[in-house]
Amino acid sequence: MRPLFQEVLYLYTDGKERSRQMVQDELRDTYGNFRFFKDKKMDEALHTAMSNGLIGESRYELDENGELVMYYQSDQDMIDLIKNYIK
C-alpha cells in the first residue's frame, strides 16, 4: 500500500478531473481512517501538489450549499512527473 498522498497523486495519472471529495470517495475504503484523510489536510495536499506542478486547477463551481468546489487534473507532462516520482 502506498502512502496516502502518493496514492492521491497516482489517482491523477489517468488524466481525469477530480475534486477533493471525489478523491476521498475513491480512497475512503483504504485510507478513510487515516488522520490526514480529513477535508482540510486533503485540501492542503492538493494545493501543495498544484503548487509543485503535479496537478492543475481545471475548474471550480459552487455546490448545492454554496461552497466552492475546486477540480484538479493532470496533463501528460504532469502525469509523467508523477509516474517518475511514484514507482
PDB file of N, CA, C and O in Angstrom:
ATOM      1  N   MET A   1       0.839  -1.175   0.000  1.00  0.00           N
ATOM      2  CA  MET A   1       0.000   0.000   0.000  1.00  0.00           C
ATOM      3  C   MET A   1       0.893   1.250   0.000  1.00  0.00           C
ATOM      4  O   MET A   1       1.828   1.362   0.792  1.00  0.00           O
ATOM      5  N   ARG A   2       0.585   2.172  -0.894  1.00  0.00           N
ATOM      6  CA  ARG A   2       1.323   3.438  -0.973  1.00  0.00           C
ATOM      7  C   ARG A   2       0.907   4.363   0.170  1.00  0.00           C
ATOM      8  O   ARG A   2      -0.189   4.222   0.712  1.00  0.00           O
ATOM      9  N   PRO A   3       1.776   5.310   0.540  1.00  0.00           N
ATOM     10  CA  PRO A   3       1.358   6.352   1.474  1.00  0.00           C
ATOM     11  C   PRO A   3       0.178   7.134   0.879  1.00  0.00           C
ATOM     12  O   PRO A   3       0.038   7.226  -0.340  1.00  0.00           O
ATOM     13  N   LEU A   4      -0.646   7.683   1.734  1.00  0.00           N
ATOM     14  CA  LEU A   4      -1.876   8.357   1.315  1.00  0.00           C
ATOM     15  C   LEU A   4      -1.649   9.396   0.227  1.00  0.00           C
ATOM     16  O   LEU A   4      -2.316   9.358  -0.807  1.00  0.00           O
ATOM     17  N   PHE A   5      -0.732  10.309   0.437  1.00  0.00           N
ATOM     18  CA  PHE A   5      -0.586  11.402  -0.520  1.00  0.00           C
ATOM     19  C   PHE A   5       0.032  10.940  -1.840  1.00  0.00           C
ATOM     20  O   PHE A   5      -0.208  11.556  -2.878  1.00  0.00           O
ATOM     21  N   GLN A   6       0.812   9.880  -1.816  1.00  0.00           N
ATOM     22  CA  GLN A   6       1.281   9.309  -3.077  1.00  0.00           C
ATOM     23  C   GLN A   6       0.107   8.703  -3.835  1.00  0.00           C
ATOM     24  O   GLN A   6       0.029   8.824  -5.058  1.00  0.00           O
ATOM     25  N   GLU A   7      -0.794   8.059  -3.127  1.00  0.00           N
ATOM     26  CA  GLU A   7      -1.962   7.467  -3.778  1.00  0.00           C
ATOM     27  C   GLU A   7      -2.869   8.553  -4.350  1.00  0.00           C
ATOM     28  O   GLU A   7      -3.460   8.373  -5.414  1.00  0.00           O
ATOM     29  N   VAL A   8      -2.979   9.672  -3.651  1.00  0.00           N
ATOM     30  CA  VAL A   8      -3.759  10.803  -4.175  1.00  0.00           C
ATOM     31  C   VAL A   8      -3.171  11.256  -5.503  1.00  0.00           C
ATOM     32  O   VAL A   8      -3.901  11.432  -6.478  1.00  0.00           O
ATOM     33  N   LEU A   9      -1.872  11.443  -5.547  1.00  0.00           N
ATOM     34  CA  LEU A   9      -1.221  11.849  -6.796  1.00  0.00           C
ATOM     35  C   LEU A   9      -1.417  10.807  -7.886  1.00  0.00           C
ATOM     36  O   LEU A   9      -1.698  11.145  -9.036  1.00  0.00           O
ATOM     37  N   TYR A  10      -1.268   9.537  -7.518  1.00  0.00           N
ATOM     38  CA  TYR A  10      -1.371   8.477  -8.514  1.00  0.00           C
ATOM     39  C   TYR A  10      -2.754   8.434  -9.159  1.00  0.00           C
ATOM     40  O   TYR A  10      -2.878   8.056 -10.324  1.00  0.00           O
ATOM     41  N   LEU A  11      -3.798   8.817  -8.413  1.00  0.00           N
ATOM     42  CA  LEU A  11      -5.141   8.862  -8.996  1.00  0.00           C
ATOM     43  C   LEU A  11      -5.180   9.762 -10.227  1.00  0.00           C
ATOM     44  O   LEU A  11      -5.893   9.478 -11.189  1.00  0.00           O
ATOM     45  N   TYR A  12      -4.422  10.832 -10.191  1.00  0.00           N
ATOM     46  CA  TYR A  12      -4.454  11.808 -11.279  1.00  0.00           C
ATOM     47  C   TYR A  12      -3.682  11.364 -12.515  1.00  0.00           C
ATOM     48  O   TYR A  12      -3.673  12.080 -13.516  1.00  0.00           O
ATOM     49  N   THR A  13      -3.035  10.201 -12.472  1.00  0.00           N
ATOM     50  CA  THR A  13      -2.281   9.740 -13.648  1.00  0.00           C
ATOM     51  C   THR A  13      -3.179   9.198 -14.752  1.00  0.00           C
ATOM     52  O   THR A  13      -2.687   8.850 -15.825  1.00  0.00           O
ATOM     53  N   ASP A  14      -4.478   9.118 -14.513  1.00  0.00           N
ATOM     54  CA  ASP A  14      -5.384   8.702 -15.588  1.00  0.00           C
ATOM     55  C   ASP A  14      -5.895   9.894 -16.389  1.00  0.00           C
ATOM     56  O   ASP A  14      -6.632   9.721 -17.360  1.00  0.00           O
ATOM     57  N   GLY A  15      -5.505  11.110 -15.986  1.00  0.00           N
ATOM     58  CA  GLY A  15      -5.891  12.313 -16.718  1.00  0.00           C
ATOM     59  C   GLY A  15      -7.297  12.809 -16.449  1.00  0.00           C
ATOM     60  O   GLY A  15      -7.723  13.801 -17.040  1.00  0.00           O
ATOM     61  N   LYS A  16      -8.034  12.134 -15.559  1.00  0.00           N
ATOM     62  CA  LYS A  16      -9.405  12.546 -15.261  1.00  0.00           C
ATOM     63  C   LYS A  16      -9.440  13.688 -14.257  1.00  0.00           C
ATOM     64  O   LYS A  16      -8.544  13.843 -13.427  1.00  0.00           O
ATOM     65  N   GLU A  17     -10.477  14.464 -14.354  1.00  0.00           N
ATOM     66  CA  GLU A  17     -10.699  15.598 -13.452  1.00  0.00           C
ATOM     67  C   GLU A  17     -11.342  15.088 -12.157  1.00  0.00           C
ATOM     68  O   GLU A  17     -12.258  14.267 -12.186  1.00  0.00           O
ATOM     69  N   ARG A  18     -10.842  15.595 -11.022  1.00  0.00           N
ATOM     70  CA  ARG A  18     -11.391  15.193  -9.725  1.00  0.00           C
ATOM     71  C   ARG A  18     -11.382  16.369  -8.753  1.00  0.00           C
ATOM     72  O   ARG A  18     -10.497  17.224  -8.793  1.00  0.00           O
ATOM     73  N   SER A  19     -12.380  16.392  -7.887  1.00  0.00           N
ATOM     74  CA  SER A  19     -12.404  17.322  -6.759  1.00  0.00           C
ATOM     75  C   SER A  19     -11.854  16.592  -5.537  1.00  0.00           C
ATOM     76  O   SER A  19     -11.626  15.383  -5.578  1.00  0.00           O
ATOM     77  N   ARG A  20     -11.644  17.329  -4.458  1.00  0.00           N
ATOM     78  CA  ARG A  20     -11.205  16.697  -3.226  1.00  0.00           C
ATOM     79  C   ARG A  20     -12.189  15.612  -2.792  1.00  0.00           C
ATOM     80  O   ARG A  20     -11.786  14.513  -2.411  1.00  0.00           O
ATOM     81  N   GLN A  21     -13.474  15.929  -2.853  1.00  0.00           N
ATOM     82  CA  GLN A  21     -14.488  14.970  -2.432  1.00  0.00           C
ATOM     83  C   GLN A  21     -14.448  13.703  -3.285  1.00  0.00           C
ATOM     84  O   GLN A  21     -14.617  12.600  -2.765  1.00  0.00           O
ATOM     85  N   MET A  22     -14.229  13.853  -4.564  1.00  0.00           N
ATOM     86  CA  MET A  22     -14.137  12.686  -5.450  1.00  0.00           C
ATOM     87  C   MET A  22     -12.931  11.826  -5.086  1.00  0.00           C
ATOM     88  O   MET A  22     -13.020  10.598  -5.091  1.00  0.00           O
ATOM     89  N   VAL A  23     -11.806  12.465  -4.769  1.00  0.00           N
ATOM     90  CA  VAL A  23     -10.607  11.737  -4.347  1.00  0.00           C
ATOM     91  C   VAL A  23     -10.900  10.969  -3.063  1.00  0.00           C
ATOM     92  O   VAL A  23     -10.574   9.787  -2.947  1.00  0.00           O
ATOM     93  N   GLN A  24     -11.515  11.646  -2.108  1.00  0.00           N
ATOM     94  CA  GLN A  24     -11.830  10.996  -0.841  1.00  0.00           C
ATOM     95  C   GLN A  24     -12.793   9.819  -1.045  1.00  0.00           C
ATOM     96  O   GLN A  24     -12.640   8.772  -0.416  1.00  0.00           O
ATOM     97  N   ASP A  25     -13.767   9.995  -1.910  1.00  0.00           N
ATOM     98  CA  ASP A  25     -14.707   8.903  -2.174  1.00  0.00           C
ATOM     99  C   ASP A  25     -13.986   7.681  -2.741  1.00  0.00           C
ATOM    100  O   ASP A  25     -14.307   6.548  -2.381  1.00  0.00           O
ATOM    101  N   GLU A  26     -13.017   7.906  -3.622  1.00  0.00           N
ATOM    102  CA  GLU A  26     -12.290   6.799  -4.238  1.00  0.00           C
ATOM    103  C   GLU A  26     -11.359   6.081  -3.258  1.00  0.00           C
ATOM    104  O   GLU A  26     -11.111   4.883  -3.391  1.00  0.00           O
ATOM    105  N   LEU A  27     -10.847   6.823  -2.275  1.00  0.00           N
ATOM    106  CA  LEU A  27      -9.845   6.258  -1.368  1.00  0.00           C
ATOM    107  C   LEU A  27     -10.390   5.900   0.018  1.00  0.00           C
ATOM    108  O   LEU A  27      -9.655   5.360   0.845  1.00  0.00           O
ATOM    109  N   ARG A  28     -11.651   6.190   0.276  1.00  0.00           N
ATOM    110  CA  ARG A  28     -12.226   6.027   1.620  1.00  0.00           C
ATOM    111  C   ARG A  28     -12.068   4.609   2.181  1.00  0.00           C
ATOM    112  O   ARG A  28     -11.716   4.452   3.350  1.00  0.00           O
ATOM    113  N   ASP A  29     -12.317   3.599   1.389  1.00  0.00           N
ATOM    114  CA  ASP A  29     -12.244   2.218   1.901  1.00  0.00           C
ATOM    115  C   ASP A  29     -10.856   1.868   2.427  1.00  0.00           C
ATOM    116  O   ASP A  29     -10.737   1.160   3.427  1.00  0.00           O
ATOM    117  N   THR A  30      -9.823   2.348   1.778  1.00  0.00           N
ATOM    118  CA  THR A  30      -8.454   2.002   2.166  1.00  0.00           C
ATOM    119  C   THR A  30      -7.851   2.992   3.164  1.00  0.00           C
ATOM    120  O   THR A  30      -7.154   2.589   4.095  1.00  0.00           O
ATOM    121  N   TYR A  31      -8.120   4.289   2.973  1.00  0.00           N
ATOM    122  CA  TYR A  31      -7.432   5.319   3.757  1.00  0.00           C
ATOM    123  C   TYR A  31      -8.355   6.138   4.668  1.00  0.00           C
ATOM    124  O   TYR A  31      -7.898   7.072   5.326  1.00  0.00           O
ATOM    125  N   GLY A  32      -9.624   5.802   4.710  1.00  0.00           N
ATOM    126  CA  GLY A  32     -10.604   6.612   5.433  1.00  0.00           C
ATOM    127  C   GLY A  32     -10.326   6.822   6.906  1.00  0.00           C
ATOM    128  O   GLY A  32     -10.777   7.816   7.475  1.00  0.00           O
ATOM    129  N   ASN A  33      -9.598   5.918   7.542  1.00  0.00           N
ATOM    130  CA  ASN A  33      -9.311   6.077   8.964  1.00  0.00           C
ATOM    131  C   ASN A  33      -7.982   6.780   9.230  1.00  0.00           C
ATOM    132  O   ASN A  33      -7.595   6.929  10.389  1.00  0.00           O
ATOM    133  N   PHE A  34      -7.282   7.212   8.195  1.00  0.00           N
ATOM    134  CA  PHE A  34      -6.017   7.923   8.368  1.00  0.00           C
ATOM    135  C   PHE A  34      -6.290   9.334   8.901  1.00  0.00           C
ATOM    136  O   PHE A  34      -7.283   9.964   8.538  1.00  0.00           O
ATOM    137  N   ARG A  35      -5.408   9.810   9.755  1.00  0.00           N
ATOM    138  CA  ARG A  35      -5.543  11.139  10.361  1.00  0.00           C
ATOM    139  C   ARG A  35      -5.544  12.239   9.294  1.00  0.00           C
ATOM    140  O   ARG A  35      -6.261  13.230   9.437  1.00  0.00           O
ATOM    141  N   PHE A  36      -4.767  12.084   8.247  1.00  0.00           N
ATOM    142  CA  PHE A  36      -4.656  13.124   7.222  1.00  0.00           C
ATOM    143  C   PHE A  36      -5.700  13.008   6.123  1.00  0.00           C
ATOM    144  O   PHE A  36      -5.602  13.691   5.104  1.00  0.00           O
ATOM    145  N   PHE A  37      -6.701  12.151   6.314  1.00  0.00           N
ATOM    146  CA  PHE A  37      -7.769  11.987   5.331  1.00  0.00           C
ATOM    147  C   PHE A  37      -8.846  13.067   5.480  1.00  0.00           C
ATOM    148  O   PHE A  37      -9.747  13.158   4.646  1.00  0.00           O
ATOM    149  N   LYS A  38      -8.764  13.860   6.503  1.00  0.00           N
ATOM    150  CA  LYS A  38      -9.755  14.904   6.751  1.00  0.00           C
ATOM    151  C   LYS A  38      -9.716  15.977   5.658  1.00  0.00           C
ATOM    152  O   LYS A  38      -8.688  16.191   5.016  1.00  0.00           O
ATOM    153  N   ASP A  39     -10.853  16.644   5.462  1.00  0.00           N
ATOM    154  CA  ASP A  39     -11.016  17.615   4.377  1.00  0.00           C
ATOM    155  C   ASP A  39      -9.892  18.641   4.320  1.00  0.00           C
ATOM    156  O   ASP A  39      -9.302  18.851   3.260  1.00  0.00           O
ATOM    157  N   LYS A  40      -9.588  19.280   5.439  1.00  0.00           N
ATOM    158  CA  LYS A  40      -8.585  20.353   5.448  1.00  0.00           C
ATOM    159  C   LYS A  40      -7.211  19.844   5.018  1.00  0.00           C
ATOM    160  O   LYS A  40      -6.523  20.500   4.235  1.00  0.00           O
ATOM    161  N   LYS A  41      -6.812  18.680   5.525  1.00  0.00           N
ATOM    162  CA  LYS A  41      -5.500  18.118   5.168  1.00  0.00           C
ATOM    163  C   LYS A  41      -5.460  17.696   3.701  1.00  0.00           C
ATOM    164  O   LYS A  41      -4.441  17.863   3.031  1.00  0.00           O
ATOM    165  N   MET A  42      -6.559  17.156   3.208  1.00  0.00           N
ATOM    166  CA  MET A  42      -6.601  16.768   1.796  1.00  0.00           C
ATOM    167  C   MET A  42      -6.548  18.006   0.899  1.00  0.00           C
ATOM    168  O   MET A  42      -5.881  17.997  -0.136  1.00  0.00           O
ATOM    169  N   ASP A  43      -7.251  19.069   1.295  1.00  0.00           N
ATOM    170  CA  ASP A  43      -7.173  20.322   0.532  1.00  0.00           C
ATOM    171  C   ASP A  43      -5.738  20.832   0.495  1.00  0.00           C
ATOM    172  O   ASP A  43      -5.256  21.260  -0.553  1.00  0.00           O
ATOM    173  N   GLU A  44      -5.057  20.789   1.633  1.00  0.00           N
ATOM    174  CA  GLU A  44      -3.659  21.226   1.694  1.00  0.00           C
ATOM    175  C   GLU A  44      -2.781  20.379   0.771  1.00  0.00           C
ATOM    176  O   GLU A  44      -1.916  20.907   0.073  1.00  0.00           O
ATOM    177  N   ALA A  45      -3.007  19.076   0.772  1.00  0.00           N
ATOM    178  CA  ALA A  45      -2.213  18.180  -0.081  1.00  0.00           C
ATOM    179  C   ALA A  45      -2.440  18.499  -1.560  1.00  0.00           C
ATOM    180  O   ALA A  45      -1.489  18.528  -2.342  1.00  0.00           O
ATOM    181  N   LEU A  46      -3.687  18.736  -1.941  1.00  0.00           N
ATOM    182  CA  LEU A  46      -3.990  19.054  -3.340  1.00  0.00           C
ATOM    183  C   LEU A  46      -3.397  20.402  -3.741  1.00  0.00           C
ATOM    184  O   LEU A  46      -2.877  20.548  -4.848  1.00  0.00           O
ATOM    185  N   HIS A  47      -3.471  21.381  -2.851  1.00  0.00           N
ATOM    186  CA  HIS A  47      -2.877  22.689  -3.161  1.00  0.00           C
ATOM    187  C   HIS A  47      -1.358  22.587  -3.268  1.00  0.00           C
ATOM    188  O   HIS A  47      -0.748  23.247  -4.109  1.00  0.00           O
ATOM    189  N   THR A  48      -0.750  21.764  -2.421  1.00  0.00           N
ATOM    190  CA  THR A  48       0.699  21.561  -2.495  1.00  0.00           C
ATOM    191  C   THR A  48       1.076  20.892  -3.814  1.00  0.00           C
ATOM    192  O   THR A  48       2.037  21.296  -4.468  1.00  0.00           O
ATOM    193  N   ALA A  49       0.319  19.871  -4.200  1.00  0.00           N
ATOM    194  CA  ALA A  49       0.581  19.202  -5.478  1.00  0.00           C
ATOM    195  C   ALA A  49       0.431  20.177  -6.645  1.00  0.00           C
ATOM    196  O   ALA A  49       1.198  20.127  -7.607  1.00  0.00           O
ATOM    197  N   MET A  50      -0.557  21.061  -6.555  1.00  0.00           N
ATOM    198  CA  MET A  50      -0.753  22.054  -7.606  1.00  0.00           C
ATOM    199  C   MET A  50       0.421  23.043  -7.625  1.00  0.00           C
ATOM    200  O   MET A  50       0.916  23.400  -8.694  1.00  0.00           O
ATOM    201  N   SER A  51       0.860  23.481  -6.445  1.00  0.00           N
ATOM    202  CA  SER A  51       1.994  24.407  -6.363  1.00  0.00           C
ATOM    203  C   SER A  51       3.278  23.793  -6.909  1.00  0.00           C
ATOM    204  O   SER A  51       4.148  24.497  -7.421  1.00  0.00           O
ATOM    205  N   ASN A  52       3.382  22.475  -6.792  1.00  0.00           N
ATOM    206  CA  ASN A  52       4.574  21.778  -7.277  1.00  0.00           C
ATOM    207  C   ASN A  52       4.450  21.320  -8.728  1.00  0.00           C
ATOM    208  O   ASN A  52       5.332  20.628  -9.236  1.00  0.00           O
ATOM    209  N   GLY A  53       3.370  21.696  -9.391  1.00  0.00           N
ATOM    210  CA  GLY A  53       3.215  21.394 -10.804  1.00  0.00           C
ATOM    211  C   GLY A  53       2.841  19.959 -11.117  1.00  0.00           C
ATOM    212  O   GLY A  53       3.060  19.494 -12.235  1.00  0.00           O
ATOM    213  N   LEU A  54       2.277  19.243 -10.142  1.00  0.00           N
ATOM    214  CA  LEU A  54       1.902  17.848 -10.360  1.00  0.00           C
ATOM    215  C   LEU A  54       0.443  17.688 -10.765  1.00  0.00           C
ATOM    216  O   LEU A  54       0.086  16.706 -11.416  1.00  0.00           O
ATOM    217  N   ILE A  55      -0.388  18.623 -10.394  1.00  0.00           N
ATOM    218  CA  ILE A  55      -1.773  18.688 -10.839  1.00  0.00           C
ATOM    219  C   ILE A  55      -2.085  20.148 -11.126  1.00  0.00           C
ATOM    220  O   ILE A  55      -1.396  21.046 -10.642  1.00  0.00           O
ATOM    221  N   GLY A  56      -3.114  20.376 -11.907  1.00  0.00           N
ATOM    222  CA  GLY A  56      -3.511  21.734 -12.227  1.00  0.00           C
ATOM    223  C   GLY A  56      -4.985  21.946 -11.933  1.00  0.00           C
ATOM    224  O   GLY A  56      -5.786  21.014 -11.998  1.00  0.00           O
ATOM    225  N   GLU A  57      -5.325  23.165 -11.613  1.00  0.00           N
ATOM    226  CA  GLU A  57      -6.723  23.513 -11.397  1.00  0.00           C
ATOM    227  C   GLU A  57      -7.431  23.498 -12.744  1.00  0.00           C
ATOM    228  O   GLU A  57      -7.006  24.188 -13.670  1.00  0.00           O
ATOM    229  N   SER A  58      -8.497  22.728 -12.867  1.00  0.00           N
ATOM    230  CA  SER A  58      -9.198  22.636 -14.144  1.00  0.00           C
ATOM    231  C   SER A  58     -10.466  23.482 -14.173  1.00  0.00           C
ATOM    232  O   SER A  58     -10.797  24.068 -15.204  1.00  0.00           O
ATOM    233  N   ARG A  59     -11.176  23.549 -13.056  1.00  0.00           N
ATOM    234  CA  ARG A  59     -12.369  24.391 -12.975  1.00  0.00           C
ATOM    235  C   ARG A  59     -12.830  24.466 -11.532  1.00  0.00           C
ATOM    236  O   ARG A  59     -12.309  23.774 -10.657  1.00  0.00           O
ATOM    237  N   TYR A  60     -13.803  25.308 -11.303  1.00  0.00           N
ATOM    238  CA  TYR A  60     -14.411  25.398  -9.975  1.00  0.00           C
ATOM    239  C   TYR A  60     -15.884  25.726 -10.136  1.00  0.00           C
ATOM    240  O   TYR A  60     -16.310  26.265 -11.157  1.00  0.00           O
ATOM    241  N   GLU A  61     -16.655  25.389  -9.105  1.00  0.00           N
ATOM    242  CA  GLU A  61     -18.082  25.665  -9.115  1.00  0.00           C
ATOM    243  C   GLU A  61     -18.581  25.732  -7.680  1.00  0.00           C
ATOM    244  O   GLU A  61     -17.870  25.354  -6.749  1.00  0.00           O
ATOM    245  N   LEU A  62     -19.791  26.209  -7.507  1.00  0.00           N
ATOM    246  CA  LEU A  62     -20.425  26.210  -6.193  1.00  0.00           C
ATOM    247  C   LEU A  62     -21.304  24.978  -6.074  1.00  0.00           C
ATOM    248  O   LEU A  62     -22.039  24.638  -7.001  1.00  0.00           O
ATOM    249  N   ASP A  63     -21.225  24.306  -4.922  1.00  0.00           N
ATOM    250  CA  ASP A  63     -22.092  23.142  -4.708  1.00  0.00           C
ATOM    251  C   ASP A  63     -23.472  23.609  -4.241  1.00  0.00           C
ATOM    252  O   ASP A  63     -23.740  24.809  -4.185  1.00  0.00           O
ATOM    253  N   GLU A  64     -24.333  22.665  -3.911  1.00  0.00           N
ATOM    254  CA  GLU A  64     -25.710  22.989  -3.526  1.00  0.00           C
ATOM    255  C   GLU A  64     -25.786  23.798  -2.231  1.00  0.00           C
ATOM    256  O   GLU A  64     -26.807  24.427  -1.954  1.00  0.00           O
ATOM    257  N   ASN A  65     -24.707  23.785  -1.432  1.00  0.00           N
ATOM    258  CA  ASN A  65     -24.664  24.566  -0.190  1.00  0.00           C
ATOM    259  C   ASN A  65     -23.965  25.907  -0.365  1.00  0.00           C
ATOM    260  O   ASN A  65     -23.761  26.640   0.603  1.00  0.00           O
ATOM    261  N   GLY A  66     -23.602  26.222  -1.596  1.00  0.00           N
ATOM    262  CA  GLY A  66     -22.904  27.479  -1.860  1.00  0.00           C
ATOM    263  C   GLY A  66     -21.416  27.445  -1.541  1.00  0.00           C
ATOM    264  O   GLY A  66     -20.764  28.488  -1.492  1.00  0.00           O
ATOM    265  N   GLU A  67     -20.878  26.245  -1.322  1.00  0.00           N
ATOM    266  CA  GLU A  67     -19.448  26.083  -1.039  1.00  0.00           C
ATOM    267  C   GLU A  67     -18.677  25.919  -2.343  1.00  0.00           C
ATOM    268  O   GLU A  67     -19.146  25.276  -3.282  1.00  0.00           O
ATOM    269  N   LEU A  68     -17.494  26.507  -2.384  1.00  0.00           N
ATOM    270  CA  LEU A  68     -16.645  26.409  -3.561  1.00  0.00           C
ATOM    271  C   LEU A  68     -16.044  25.005  -3.673  1.00  0.00           C
ATOM    272  O   LEU A  68     -15.495  24.477  -2.707  1.00  0.00           O
ATOM    273  N   VAL A  69     -16.154  24.415  -4.851  1.00  0.00           N
ATOM    274  CA  VAL A  69     -15.572  23.097  -5.126  1.00  0.00           C
ATOM    275  C   VAL A  69     -14.552  23.277  -6.241  1.00  0.00           C
ATOM    276  O   VAL A  69     -14.881  23.720  -7.341  1.00  0.00           O
ATOM    277  N   MET A  70     -13.307  22.923  -5.934  1.00  0.00           N
ATOM    278  CA  MET A  70     -12.219  23.028  -6.907  1.00  0.00           C
ATOM    279  C   MET A  70     -12.016  21.658  -7.560  1.00  0.00           C
ATOM    280  O   MET A  70     -12.099  20.623  -6.899  1.00  0.00           O
ATOM    281  N   TYR A  71     -11.752  21.672  -8.850  1.00  0.00           N
ATOM    282  CA  TYR A  71     -11.460  20.448  -9.593  1.00  0.00           C
ATOM    283  C   TYR A  71     -10.033  20.540 -10.114  1.00  0.00           C
ATOM    284  O   TYR A  71      -9.577  21.604 -10.532  1.00  0.00           O
ATOM    285  N   TYR A  72      -9.344  19.420 -10.082  1.00  0.00           N
ATOM    286  CA  TYR A  72      -7.949  19.344 -10.498  1.00  0.00           C
ATOM    287  C   TYR A  72      -7.796  18.248 -11.543  1.00  0.00           C
ATOM    288  O   TYR A  72      -8.587  17.307 -11.612  1.00  0.00           O
ATOM    289  N   GLN A  73      -6.750  18.401 -12.357  1.00  0.00           N
ATOM    290  CA  GLN A  73      -6.478  17.440 -13.415  1.00  0.00           C
ATOM    291  C   GLN A  73      -5.000  17.522 -13.756  1.00  0.00           C
ATOM    292  O   GLN A  73      -4.371  18.561 -13.553  1.00  0.00           O
ATOM    293  N   SER A  74      -4.446  16.443 -14.269  1.00  0.00           N
ATOM    294  CA  SER A  74      -3.047  16.438 -14.699  1.00  0.00           C
ATOM    295  C   SER A  74      -2.974  16.288 -16.209  1.00  0.00           C
ATOM    296  O   SER A  74      -3.688  15.480 -16.802  1.00  0.00           O
ATOM    297  N   ASP A  75      -2.097  17.082 -16.825  1.00  0.00           N
ATOM    298  CA  ASP A  75      -1.842  16.898 -18.254  1.00  0.00           C
ATOM    299  C   ASP A  75      -0.733  15.851 -18.408  1.00  0.00           C
ATOM    300  O   ASP A  75      -0.240  15.328 -17.409  1.00  0.00           O
ATOM    301  N   GLN A  76      -0.344  15.544 -19.627  1.00  0.00           N
ATOM    302  CA  GLN A  76       0.616  14.451 -19.855  1.00  0.00           C
ATOM    303  C   GLN A  76       1.969  14.722 -19.205  1.00  0.00           C
ATOM    304  O   GLN A  76       2.582  13.797 -18.672  1.00  0.00           O
ATOM    305  N   ASP A  77       2.449  15.956 -19.235  1.00  0.00           N
ATOM    306  CA  ASP A  77       3.732  16.257 -18.587  1.00  0.00           C
ATOM    307  C   ASP A  77       3.652  16.024 -17.078  1.00  0.00           C
ATOM    308  O   ASP A  77       4.581  15.488 -16.474  1.00  0.00           O
ATOM    309  N   MET A  78       2.540  16.428 -16.481  1.00  0.00           N
ATOM    310  CA  MET A  78       2.346  16.217 -15.038  1.00  0.00           C
ATOM    311  C   MET A  78       2.250  14.727 -14.723  1.00  0.00           C
ATOM    312  O   MET A  78       2.812  14.257 -13.734  1.00  0.00           O
ATOM    313  N   ILE A  79       1.540  13.997 -15.561  1.00  0.00           N
ATOM    314  CA  ILE A  79       1.404  12.553 -15.371  1.00  0.00           C
ATOM    315  C   ILE A  79       2.776  11.886 -15.435  1.00  0.00           C
ATOM    316  O   ILE A  79       3.081  11.010 -14.626  1.00  0.00           O
ATOM    317  N   ASP A  80       3.592  12.294 -16.384  1.00  0.00           N
ATOM    318  CA  ASP A  80       4.941  11.736 -16.499  1.00  0.00           C
ATOM    319  C   ASP A  80       5.766  12.023 -15.245  1.00  0.00           C
ATOM    320  O   ASP A  80       6.500  11.157 -14.770  1.00  0.00           O
ATOM    321  N   LEU A  81       5.645  13.243 -14.707  1.00  0.00           N
ATOM    322  CA  LEU A  81       6.363  13.583 -13.473  1.00  0.00           C
ATOM    323  C   LEU A  81       5.909  12.708 -12.313  1.00  0.00           C
ATOM    324  O   LEU A  81       6.734  12.192 -11.559  1.00  0.00           O
ATOM    325  N   ILE A  82       4.601  12.543 -12.171  1.00  0.00           N
ATOM    326  CA  ILE A  82       4.068  11.728 -11.077  1.00  0.00           C
ATOM    327  C   ILE A  82       4.569  10.291 -11.213  1.00  0.00           C
ATOM    328  O   ILE A  82       5.031   9.695 -10.240  1.00  0.00           O
ATOM    329  N   LYS A  83       4.476   9.745 -12.409  1.00  0.00           N
ATOM    330  CA  LYS A  83       4.893   8.357 -12.622  1.00  0.00           C
ATOM    331  C   LYS A  83       6.387   8.185 -12.409  1.00  0.00           C
ATOM    332  O   LYS A  83       6.830   7.116 -11.987  1.00  0.00           O
ATOM    333  N   ASN A  84       7.167   9.211 -12.691  1.00  0.00           N
ATOM    334  CA  ASN A  84       8.595   9.172 -12.445  1.00  0.00           C
ATOM    335  C   ASN A  84       8.884   9.205 -10.944  1.00  0.00           C
ATOM    336  O   ASN A  84       9.833   8.577 -10.474  1.00  0.00           O
ATOM    337  N   TYR A  85       8.072   9.930 -10.208  1.00  0.00           N
ATOM    338  CA  TYR A  85       8.232  10.064  -8.764  1.00  0.00           C
ATOM    339  C   TYR A  85       7.733   8.835  -8.021  1.00  0.00           C
ATOM    340  O   TYR A  85       8.374   8.376  -7.075  1.00  0.00           O
ATOM    341  N   ILE A  86       6.589   8.298  -8.446  1.00  0.00           N
ATOM    342  CA  ILE A  86       5.973   7.146  -7.784  1.00  0.00           C
ATOM    343  C   ILE A  86       6.180   5.917  -8.656  1.00  0.00           C
ATOM    344  O   ILE A  86       5.582   5.787  -9.724  1.00  0.00           O
ATOM    345  N   LYS A  87       7.007   5.051  -8.200  1.00  0.00           N
ATOM    346  CA  LYS A  87       7.314   3.828  -8.969  1.00  0.00           C
ATOM    347  C   LYS A  87       6.542   2.655  -8.416  1.00  0.00           C
ATOM    348  O   LYS A  87       6.663   1.541  -8.924  1.00  0.00           O
TER     349      LYS A  87
END
